[in-house]
Amino acid sequence: MANRKRNIMVRFRVTPEEKSMIEEKMTQVGTSNMEAYLRKMSIDGYILKLDLPELKEMITLLRRSSNNLNQIAKRTNQTGRLYGEDMDDILQNQERLWQTANEILARLSAL
């Protein structure tokens, strides 16, 4: 124990209901390490786990946009022409990405 970084033990008692509540909150933030959870809560006062479906949507949009852009670039390199429909597609994807980014920022600023 002398080689440990954290060599002071802090202990406290809880009721079965309180322990259940702690375990439920640990599940919500996705951790099973009670020691780390209680230390984090004691020092910082709170743990923030963001559930942003908009972020998942944005990642999906980025993947689609990247795939479309690669296909357009390949076709442009092969034919030497860039079509108006391709530019419209790129612009639409960029607009959706900006809208999603703005939604994420709005939700984050409300925290």
C-alpha positions as CSV (number, residue, x, y, z in Angstrom):
1,M,0.0,0.0,0.0
2,A,3.0,2.3,0.4
3,N,3.5,2.4,-3.4
4,R,0.0,3.4,-4.1
5,K,-0.8,7.0,-5.2
6,R,-4.0,7.0,-3.2
7,N,-3.1,5.5,0.2
8,I,-5.7,7.1,2.4
9,M,-9.0,5.3,2.7
10,V,-12.3,7.2,3.1
11,R,-15.3,5.2,4.2
12,F,-19.0,6.0,4.8
13,R,-22.2,4.2,5.3
14,V,-25.4,4.3,3.2
15,T,-28.8,2.7,3.4
16,P,-29.8,0.0,0.9
17,E,-31.9,2.5,-0.9
18,E,-29.1,5.0,-1.1
19,K,-26.7,2.3,-2.4
20,S,-29.3,1.4,-5.0
21,M,-29.6,5.0,-6.1
22,I,-25.8,5.3,-6.4
23,E,-25.6,2.1,-8.5
24,E,-28.4,3.5,-10.7
25,K,-26.6,6.7,-11.3
26,M,-23.4,4.8,-12.0
27,T,-25.3,2.8,-14.7
28,Q,-26.6,6.1,-16.2
29,V,-23.1,7.4,-16.6
30,G,-21.8,4.1,-17.8
31,T,-19.3,3.1,-15.1
32,S,-19.1,0.1,-12.8
33,N,-16.1,1.3,-10.8
34,M,-17.8,2.6,-7.6
35,E,-14.5,3.9,-6.1
36,A,-13.8,6.1,-9.2
37,Y,-17.4,7.2,-9.4
38,L,-17.6,8.3,-5.7
39,R,-14.2,10.0,-5.9
40,K,-15.2,12.0,-9.0
41,M,-18.5,12.9,-7.4
42,S,-16.8,14.0,-4.1
43,I,-14.2,16.1,-5.9
44,D,-16.2,17.6,-8.7
45,G,-19.6,17.5,-7.3
46,Y,-21.2,16.2,-10.4
47,I,-20.6,14.1,-13.5
48,L,-22.0,15.2,-16.8
49,K,-22.9,12.6,-19.4
50,L,-24.2,14.1,-22.6
51,D,-26.8,12.2,-24.6
52,L,-26.9,14.1,-27.9
53,P,-28.7,12.2,-30.6
54,E,-27.9,15.2,-32.8
55,L,-24.2,14.3,-32.5
56,K,-24.9,10.8,-33.8
57,E,-26.9,12.3,-36.6
58,M,-24.0,14.7,-37.4
59,I,-21.5,11.8,-37.6
60,T,-23.9,9.9,-40.0
61,L,-24.2,13.1,-42.1
62,L,-20.4,13.5,-42.1
63,R,-19.9,9.9,-43.3
64,R,-22.5,10.3,-46.1
65,S,-21.1,13.6,-47.1
66,S,-17.6,12.2,-47.2
67,N,-18.7,9.2,-49.3
68,N,-20.6,11.5,-51.7
69,L,-17.7,13.8,-52.0
70,N,-15.3,10.9,-52.8
71,Q,-17.7,9.6,-55.5
72,I,-18.0,13.1,-57.0
73,A,-14.3,13.6,-57.0
74,K,-13.7,10.2,-58.6
75,R,-16.3,10.9,-61.3
76,T,-14.9,14.4,-61.9
77,N,-11.4,13.0,-62.3
78,Q,-12.6,10.4,-64.7
79,T,-14.8,12.7,-66.9
80,G,-13.1,16.0,-66.3
81,R,-16.5,17.6,-65.6
82,L,-18.3,18.7,-62.4
83,Y,-22.0,18.6,-62.7
84,G,-24.5,21.1,-61.1
85,E,-26.4,18.3,-59.4
86,D,-23.1,17.3,-57.7
87,M,-22.6,20.8,-56.4
88,D,-26.2,21.0,-55.2
89,D,-25.7,17.7,-53.3
90,I,-22.6,19.0,-51.7
91,L,-24.3,22.3,-50.7
92,Q,-27.4,20.4,-49.3
93,N,-25.1,18.2,-47.2
94,Q,-23.2,21.1,-45.9
95,E,-26.4,22.9,-44.9
96,R,-27.6,19.8,-43.0
97,L,-24.3,19.6,-41.2
98,W,-24.4,23.3,-40.2
99,Q,-28.0,22.9,-39.0
100,T,-27.1,19.9,-36.9
101,A,-24.0,21.6,-35.5
102,N,-26.1,24.6,-34.5
103,E,-28.6,22.3,-32.7
104,I,-25.8,20.7,-30.8
105,L,-24.3,24.1,-29.8
106,A,-27.8,25.3,-28.7
107,R,-28.2,22.2,-26.5
108,L,-24.7,22.6,-25.0
109,S,-25.2,26.3,-24.3
110,A,-28.4,25.5,-22.4
111,L,-26.5,23.3,-19.9
